Amino acid sequence: MLTGDQYRESLRDGRLTYFEGRQIADISVEPVLRDAVDQVAGVYDKFYSAEPGAINPLLTAPNGFEELKDRLPALHEADIVTNTTFQSLMTVLTASAKVAETNGEYVERINAYVDEAQRNDIRITECITDAKGNRAVAPGKQHDPDAYVHVVDRQRDGVVIRGAKLHITGASFGHDLMVMPTKNMKPGEEEYAITCAVPVSTPGVRIVNTTYAPRHPDSRHFPHTDGHHMPDGFVIFDDVFVPHERVFLDGETGYAAVFAHALGLWERLGGLAAMADQADMLVGLAQLIAEANGLSRESHIKEKISEMLIHATLVRAALEAAIAHCDVTADGAAFPNELYTNAGKYQGAAQYGLMVRHLHDIAGGAVVTTPAISDLENPDVGPLLRKYLSTGPEVEGEYRAKLFHAIRDLTADSYGGWHLVTNIQSGGGLYAQRIVTRRYYDMDRAKQLALGAAGMADGHMLI
Ligand SMILES: Cc1cc2nc3c(=O)[nH]c(=O)nc-3n(C[C@H](O)[C@H](O)[C@H](O)COP(=O)(O)OP(=O)(O)OC[C@H]3O[C@@H](n4cnc5c(N)ncnc54)[C@H](O)[C@@H]3O)c2cc1C
């Protein structure tokens, strides 16, 4: 296993990574980016074991219901790149059962890769979303054939790929990029049906980072995001060679969507778990700021907070149901329930904007105009700011200011905007979750109940 420092060292591998117009020689010392490295390194140190053959338990398949249940809070506490590593490994293992139907060699390569990744304690990020060009046009018919990642050359011991994968969480902070098709491919689109693992340092790979990281010199202004941010990567594959042993699908169009679908389940479960905690956090902030403003007994405020806490409870209920109704395979591996995972993730994301609206409505304009804590410390204006921010003898100005800073940082500043969009788009977007929910919903039972209600079948008569 690697220590945090060994992880930092492993990033100095010649990778080509860029940030705001510059190529970054060492992301582990680059201001802004190094926070993300430190988060990942911290989790390496937390799980490090010098025991020969030891592997990080977070990177293994959960065995049965109890392990799946315990795994989620452990993953939630870990950094996002450890999460994408777990999800990537689960994805290829899940998909291997399907692709076995077309080529058993893929299964052998996948098993060898997973084993090696666990033993070498590497981190992997998920490269699914292509540039996509004109959304209404199929990959094989795009004006620019590189709009979707595809194979452009075949060599004796591997393939060469070209294209770009966008919005890739933590791409510069892992060791391997798990590349997979973003959707099903049709006959004639064989070159686009490519799944493979590519080391970040491979010649031809370039990553451009973006981040919502706070740039304010006083971290007290960003209590939530200070030190806790992970850049997204615009990953370019400019004729990148991938050896056969790292190719897990090549040309079988009918299996192209198998990987993205398997990934969606784990990714949405992670999103659902995060949303459950965030929803409770928003309720807590709404209640605290209502109390600090003296309005917690007002009926319209109570109604909004009630709506928020019902939302939070239902998101958590979906998470609990997704785990409680998990599918356990013959060899004991537990997979979250598709219906509850997708319906819960959809609901959590679709209603998030309304929950934030309630919070802003309750809190007031000071969410975006509260002076910095350093202003409160200024000898000239500080005492006056504290006086006017206070709402009574029990509510100090600084306490209220800190609540406003937390609300702004979480919901109304750089991270807040990023989060609003990410909730909607991550895990393939709301549309993807609607499709999967429909696929697993028991429509026959619903129709039977409806027929019963109409007195036309043996269904239950609804009162
Ligand atoms: C912060 C962040 C992190 C992310 N992390 C990752 C990651 O780690 N790895 C990864 O692979 N992806 C990641 N994503 C990408 C995410 O999965 C996509 O944003 C999402 O799938 C939508 O794709 P898009 O952004 O290209 O939008 P579009 O595909 O352009 O979608 C925009 C809208 O158009 C609709 N639409 C698109 N095509 C069609 C069509 N043919 N017909 C009808 N309607 C259509 C969509 O349903 C949607 O409503 C991340 C996204 C964000 C914002």
The ligand as a Tripos MOL2 file, in Angstrom:
@<TRIPOS>MOLECULE
LIG
   53    58     1     0     0
SMALL
NO_CHARGES

@<TRIPOS>ATOM
      1 C1        -19.1970   18.6100  -11.7560 C.3       1 LIG1
      2 C2        -19.4510   17.4520  -12.6620 C.ar      1 LIG1
      3 C3        -18.7160   16.2910  -12.4840 C.ar      1 LIG1
      4 C4        -18.8800   15.2280  -13.3780 C.ar      1 LIG1
      5 N1        -18.0780   14.1130  -13.2210 N.ar      1 LIG1
      6 C5        -18.0460   13.2010  -14.2310 C.ar      1 LIG1
      7 C6        -17.0880   12.1430  -14.2020 C.ar      1 LIG1
      8 O1        -16.3040   11.9860  -13.2570 O.2       1 LIG1
      9 N2        -17.0390   11.2940  -15.2670 N.ar      1 LIG1
     10 C7        -17.8860   11.4340  -16.3280 C.ar      1 LIG1
     11 O2        -17.7800   10.6550  -17.2610 O.2       1 LIG1
     12 N3        -18.8080   12.4120  -16.3740 N.ar      1 LIG1
     13 C8        -18.9070   13.2980  -15.3550 C.ar      1 LIG1
     14 N4        -19.8400   14.3060  -15.3840 N.ar      1 LIG1
     15 C9        -20.6340   14.4720  -16.6070 C.3       1 LIG1
     16 C10       -22.1170   14.1930  -16.4730 C.3       1 LIG1
     17 O3        -22.3810   12.8190  -16.4170 O.3       1 LIG1
     18 C11       -22.7390   14.8780  -17.6910 C.3       1 LIG1
     19 O4        -22.6780   16.2800  -17.4520 O.3       1 LIG1
     20 C12       -24.1410   14.4250  -17.9810 C.3       1 LIG1
     21 O5        -24.1530   13.0770  -18.3950 O.3       1 LIG1
     22 C13       -24.7670   15.2840  -19.1050 C.3       1 LIG1
     23 O6        -23.9410   15.3160  -20.2420 O.3       1 LIG1
     24 P1        -23.5230   16.7230  -20.8610 P.3       1 LIG1
     25 O7        -22.9430   17.5520  -19.7840 O.co2     1 LIG1
     26 O8        -22.6850   16.4520  -22.0440 O.co2     1 LIG1
     27 O9        -24.8790   17.4020  -21.2600 O.3       1 LIG1
     28 P2        -25.7790   17.0900  -22.5170 P.3       1 LIG1
     29 O10       -25.6160   15.6710  -22.9330 O.co2     1 LIG1
     30 O11       -25.5600   18.1290  -23.5420 O.co2     1 LIG1
     31 O12       -27.2310   17.2090  -21.8720 O.3       1 LIG1
     32 C14       -27.9220   18.4400  -21.6960 C.3       1 LIG1
     33 C15       -29.4060   18.1540  -21.8660 C.3       1 LIG1
     34 O13       -29.6570   17.7090  -23.1990 O.3       1 LIG1
     35 C16       -30.3740   16.4730  -23.1750 C.3       1 LIG1
     36 N5        -29.9220   15.6640  -24.3130 N.ar      1 LIG1
     37 C17       -28.6420   15.3500  -24.6420 C.ar      1 LIG1
     38 N6        -28.6190   14.5850  -25.7590 N.ar      1 LIG1
     39 C18       -29.9020   14.4230  -26.1390 C.ar      1 LIG1
     40 C19       -30.5350   13.7560  -27.2330 C.ar      1 LIG1
     41 N7        -29.8330   13.0900  -28.1520 N.pl3     1 LIG1
     42 N8        -31.8860   13.7970  -27.3170 N.ar      1 LIG1
     43 C20       -32.6220   14.4520  -26.3820 C.ar      1 LIG1
     44 N9        -32.0820   15.1180  -25.3420 N.ar      1 LIG1
     45 C21       -30.7380   15.1130  -25.2200 C.ar      1 LIG1
     46 C22       -30.0160   15.8510  -21.8290 C.3       1 LIG1
     47 O14       -31.0180   14.9060  -21.3930 O.3       1 LIG1
     48 C23       -29.9420   17.0720  -20.9360 C.3       1 LIG1
     49 O15       -31.2490   17.4140  -20.5030 O.3       1 LIG1
     50 C24       -19.7900   15.3410  -14.4500 C.ar      1 LIG1
     51 C25       -20.5710   16.4900  -14.5870 C.ar      1 LIG1
     52 C26       -20.4250   17.5360  -13.6950 C.ar      1 LIG1
     53 C27       -21.2620   18.7700  -13.8810 C.3       1 LIG1
@<TRIPOS>BOND
     1     1     2 1
     2     2     3 ar
     3     2    52 ar
     4     3     4 ar
     5     4     5 ar
     6     4    50 ar
     7     5     6 ar
     8     6     7 ar
     9     6    13 1
    10     7     8 2
    11     7     9 ar
    12     9    10 ar
    13    10    11 2
    14    10    12 ar
    15    12    13 ar
    16    13    14 ar
    17    14    15 1
    18    14    50 ar
    19    15    16 1
    20    16    17 1
    21    16    18 1
    22    18    19 1
    23    18    20 1
    24    20    21 1
    25    20    22 1
    26    22    23 1
    27    23    24 1
    28    24    25 2
    29    24    26 1
    30    24    27 1
    31    27    28 1
    32    28    29 2
    33    28    30 1
    34    28    31 1
    35    31    32 1
    36    32    33 1
    37    33    34 1
    38    33    48 1
    39    34    35 1
    40    35    36 1
    41    35    46 1
    42    36    37 ar
    43    36    45 ar
    44    37    38 ar
    45    38    39 ar
    46    39    40 ar
    47    39    45 ar
    48    40    41 1
    49    40    42 ar
    50    42    43 ar
    51    43    44 ar
    52    44    45 ar
    53    46    47 1
    54    46    48 1
    55    48    49 1
    56    50    51 ar
    57    51    52 ar
    58    52    53 1
@<TRIPOS>SUBSTRUCTURE
     1 LIG1         1 GROUP 0 **** ****
